[in-house]
Amino acid sequence: MRCPYCGKLDDKVLESRPMANGEAIRRRRECISCGYRFTSYERIEEKQFMVVKKDGRRQPFDRTKIEKGIERALEKRPVPTNTVENLVNEIEEQAVMKGKASHEISTTELGELVLEHLNNIDKVAYIRFASVYRHFENLDEFITEVKKIGKKAKAAKQEK
């Protein structure tokens, strides 16, 4: 596998771990030439996993779109960089499991998965993502969403 840092083809596998119920393998690799460590994924090539848009169009699942959206929401927030990759991996895995039978998932379900994970990590990032995803038109919609988060946080504290 080509090193993303130096471009050489010499690497060694440090660790292999099954993902998505054994349907994918995550491998940690190290470039022998420069020592850079990176992750690769091996998946069974099946029917392509599709995302169904709100207007009914279908397009191939693209994890980079999710990653960019999450990075934008977490911009300038105190969240470690590796958290984004882990988050995207979890979301992708859950999306594939939800759409396993039909090999597709709706953008609505996908957006809700992202919101659920962002809500657990960073409330500000959640609001940022929700404002774009849910197309907030005015300040009242922001306020309503912030109040919902506040109620959920209070309920969670009372349970503890």
KAGI-V631449 format. One record per backbone hydrogen bond with DSSP energy under -1.0 kcal/mol. CO is the residue of the C=O (numbers start at 1). NH is the residue of the N-H. If there is no record, write none. Layout:
BEGIN
((CO/NH) (CO/NH))
END
This chain:
BEGIN
((3/7) (8/3) (10/32) (12/30) (15/28) (17/26) (19/24) (20/23) (23/44) (24/19) (25/42) (26/17) (27/40) (28/14) (28/15) (29/38) (30/12) (31/35) (36/31) (38/29) (40/27) (42/25) (49/61) (50/105) (51/59) (52/107) (53/56) (57/53) (59/51) (62/65) (62/66) (63/67) (64/68) (65/69) (66/70) (67/71) (68/72) (69/73) (70/74) (74/77) (77/79) (80/83) (81/84) (82/86) (83/87) (84/88) (85/89) (86/90) (87/91) (88/92) (89/93) (90/94) (91/95) (92/96) (93/97) (94/98) (95/99) (99/103) (103/50) (105/52) (106/110) (107/111) (108/112) (109/113) (110/114) (111/115) (112/116) (113/117) (114/118) (115/119) (116/120) (117/121) (118/122) (122/126) (123/127) (124/128) (125/129) (126/130) (127/131) (128/132) (129/133) (130/134) (131/136) (138/142) (139/143) (140/144) (141/145) (142/146) (143/147) (144/148) (145/149) (146/150) (147/151) (148/152) (149/153) (150/154) (151/155) (152/156) (153/157) (154/158) (155/159) (156/160))
END
